[in-house]
């Protein structure tokens, strides 16, 4: 059972070794007056915790070069930087999410490099810079399935060793995994996280 940590202030909590902020936290409320993330980048999504838990059990090498796609506020990026001392880049198409990520990174005393770009725009030369790609809740529309599967194939051909993505179990997520399985090794696993509470979903790991 996870150790219960009492929060030092309201609307701040811990999960998987990092501090996170609830939407009602004073900093978040203040920032929302200046920044308006779109494309669903307005909170921490539960599938982020699935990847955190999965990587606790199946870790990456210390110091890995990691890319989170569709990062939003970037809690998963912050976790990877903290847990694995990794060189982490957070990619999102919406620049308005990155002020929130900066706050989380500073709160946890880590550095995460922001990158404003859609994952469909990542070329071979971009992907060669990473060992591991992670993501959560990023395949929620039909039109995202094919671009995501193609990007994953480019990444694995470019030297990326692991791609780990979590989802609550949308049909689009399974369709993406099926496409990847035609060219690569795909392991789909039912998973649950235990912090900050129990969340259930699916994790797919894709390797060359």
C-alpha positions as CSV (number, residue, x, y, z in Angstrom):
1,X,0.0,0.0,0.0
2,X,1.4,3.5,-0.9
3,X,2.6,5.5,2.1
4,X,0.1,8.2,3.0
5,X,1.7,11.6,2.7
6,X,-0.1,14.6,4.2
7,X,-0.3,17.5,1.8
8,X,1.7,20.6,3.0
9,X,-1.0,22.9,1.4
10,X,-4.5,22.7,-0.1
11,X,-5.0,21.2,-3.6
12,X,-1.4,19.9,-3.7
13,X,-0.9,16.1,-3.7
14,X,1.7,13.4,-4.4
15,X,1.6,10.5,-6.8
16,X,4.4,8.2,-7.8
17,X,7.1,10.3,-6.1
18,X,6.1,13.7,-7.7
19,X,4.1,16.7,-6.5
20,X,1.0,17.5,-8.6
21,X,-1.6,20.4,-8.5
22,X,-5.3,20.1,-8.6
23,X,-7.3,22.5,-10.8
24,X,-8.4,24.4,-7.7
25,X,-4.8,25.2,-6.6
26,X,-4.2,28.9,-6.4
27,X,-1.4,28.8,-9.0
28,X,-3.5,26.9,-11.5
29,X,-6.4,29.2,-11.0
30,X,-4.2,32.2,-11.5
31,X,-2.6,30.8,-14.6
32,X,-5.9,29.9,-16.2
33,X,-6.7,33.6,-16.3
34,X,-3.7,34.0,-18.7
35,X,-3.5,30.7,-20.5
36,X,-6.3,28.7,-22.1
37,X,-5.1,25.2,-23.2
38,X,-7.1,23.6,-25.9
39,X,-7.1,20.1,-27.5
40,X,-7.9,18.6,-24.1
41,X,-4.7,19.9,-22.4
42,X,-6.5,21.4,-19.5
43,X,-5.8,18.9,-16.7
44,X,-3.9,15.7,-15.7
45,X,-5.6,12.7,-17.3
46,X,-5.8,9.4,-15.4
47,X,-4.0,7.4,-18.0
48,X,-0.8,9.3,-17.1
49,X,-0.9,7.4,-13.8
50,X,-1.1,4.1,-15.7
51,X,2.1,4.8,-17.5
52,X,3.8,5.9,-14.2
53,X,2.8,2.7,-12.5
54,X,3.8,0.6,-15.5
55,X,7.2,2.1,-15.6
56,X,7.7,1.6,-11.9
57,X,7.4,-2.1,-12.6
58,X,9.1,-2.1,-16.0
59,X,11.5,0.8,-15.8
60,X,13.7,2.4,-18.4
61,X,17.4,2.8,-18.1
62,X,18.6,5.7,-16.0
63,X,19.4,8.7,-18.0
64,X,17.3,7.6,-21.0
65,X,16.4,10.2,-23.6
66,X,12.6,10.3,-23.4
67,X,9.9,12.0,-25.4
68,X,6.3,12.4,-24.1
69,X,3.9,12.9,-27.0
70,X,0.7,14.9,-26.3
71,X,2.1,15.9,-23.0
72,X,-0.5,18.5,-21.9
73,X,0.5,19.7,-18.4
74,X,3.3,17.1,-18.5
75,X,3.0,15.1,-15.3
76,X,4.3,12.0,-17.0
77,X,7.3,14.0,-18.3
78,X,8.0,15.3,-14.8
79,X,7.7,11.7,-13.4
80,X,10.2,10.4,-16.0
81,X,12.7,13.2,-15.3
82,X,12.4,12.6,-11.6
83,X,12.3,8.8,-11.5
84,X,14.8,8.0,-14.2
85,X,17.0,11.1,-14.2
86,X,16.1,11.2,-17.8
87,X,16.7,13.8,-20.5
88,X,13.0,14.4,-21.2
89,X,11.2,16.4,-23.9
90,X,7.4,17.1,-23.7
91,X,5.7,17.5,-27.0
92,X,2.3,19.1,-27.5
93,X,0.6,20.9,-30.4
94,X,-0.7,23.6,-28.0
95,X,1.9,26.1,-26.6
96,X,-0.6,27.1,-23.9
97,X,0.0,23.9,-21.9
98,X,3.7,24.7,-21.3
99,X,3.4,27.3,-18.6
100,X,1.5,24.7,-16.6
101,X,4.3,22.1,-17.3
102,X,6.9,24.6,-16.2
103,X,5.2,25.1,-12.9
104,X,5.1,21.3,-12.3
105,X,8.7,20.9,-13.3
106,X,9.9,23.6,-11.0
107,X,7.7,22.2,-8.2
108,X,9.5,18.9,-8.5
109,X,13.0,20.3,-9.2
110,X,13.4,18.8,-12.6
111,X,14.0,20.1,-16.1
112,X,11.7,19.2,-19.1
113,X,12.3,20.6,-22.5
114,X,9.1,21.8,-24.3
115,X,8.5,21.2,-27.9
116,X,5.5,22.7,-29.8
117,X,4.7,20.3,-32.6
118,X,2.2,17.7,-33.6
119,X,3.5,14.1,-33.4
120,X,2.6,13.6,-37.0
121,X,5.2,16.2,-37.9
122,X,8.1,14.3,-36.2
123,X,10.6,13.3,-38.9
124,X,13.3,10.6,-38.7
125,X,16.0,13.2,-37.7
126,X,13.8,14.3,-34.8
127,X,13.0,10.8,-33.6
128,X,16.7,9.7,-33.7
129,X,17.2,11.9,-30.6
130,X,15.2,9.6,-28.3
131,X,15.5,6.1,-26.7
132,X,11.9,5.9,-25.3
133,X,8.6,7.5,-26.3
134,X,5.7,7.6,-23.8
135,X,2.1,8.9,-24.0
136,X,-1.3,8.7,-22.5
137,X,-4.8,9.5,-23.7
138,X,-3.5,10.6,-27.1
139,X,-5.6,8.4,-29.5
140,X,-9.1,9.7,-28.8
141,X,-10.2,10.5,-32.4
142,X,-10.5,8.3,-35.5
143,X,-8.3,10.7,-37.4
144,X,-5.4,10.2,-34.9
145,X,-5.1,6.5,-35.4
146,X,-3.2,6.4,-38.7
147,X,-0.8,9.3,-38.0
148,X,0.1,7.9,-34.6
149,X,0.8,4.4,-36.0
150,X,2.9,5.8,-38.8
151,X,4.9,8.0,-36.3
152,X,5.5,5.0,-34.1
153,X,6.9,3.0,-37.1
154,X,9.2,5.9,-38.0
155,X,10.4,6.1,-34.4
156,X,11.2,2.4,-34.2
157,X,13.0,2.6,-37.5
158,X,15.0,5.6,-36.2
159,X,16.4,3.8,-33.2
160,X,13.7,4.3,-30.5
161,X,13.8,1.2,-28.4
162,X,10.4,1.3,-26.6
163,X,7.0,3.1,-27.1
164,X,4.7,2.9,-24.1
165,X,1.1,4.4,-24.4
166,X,-1.8,4.1,-22.0
167,X,-5.5,4.6,-22.6
168,X,-8.8,3.9,-20.8
169,X,-9.7,1.4,-23.6
170,X,-11.1,3.4,-26.5
171,X,-11.7,1.6,-29.8
172,X,-9.3,4.0,-31.6
173,X,-6.5,3.0,-29.2
174,X,-7.0,-0.7,-30.0
175,X,-7.1,0.1,-33.7
176,X,-3.8,1.9,-33.4
177,X,-2.3,-1.1,-31.6
178,X,-3.6,-3.4,-34.3
179,X,-1.9,-1.3,-37.0
180,X,1.4,-1.4,-35.1
181,X,1.1,-5.1,-34.7
182,X,1.3,-5.6,-38.4
183,X,5.0,-4.4,-38.4
184,X,6.3,-4.5,-34.8
185,X,6.1,-6.4,-31.6
186,X,3.1,-5.3,-29.6
187,X,2.2,-6.2,-26.0
188,X,-1.2,-5.0,-24.8
189,X,-1.7,-5.3,-21.0
190,X,-4.6,-4.5,-18.8
191,X,-3.2,-2.3,-16.0
192,X,-4.2,-0.3,-13.0
193,X,-2.6,2.5,-11.0
194,X,-2.9,2.9,-7.3
195,X,-2.0,6.5,-6.8
196,X,-3.5,9.0,-6.2
197,X,-6.4,6.5,-6.4
198,X,-7.2,3.4,-8.4
199,X,-7.5,3.9,-12.2
200,X,-7.9,1.1,-14.7
201,X,-7.1,0.9,-18.4
202,X,-4.8,-0.5,-21.0
203,X,-1.1,-0.1,-21.7
204,X,0.5,-1.0,-25.0
205,X,4.3,-1.4,-25.3
206,X,5.6,-1.4,-28.9
207,X,9.2,-2.5,-29.7
208,X,11.0,-3.2,-33.0
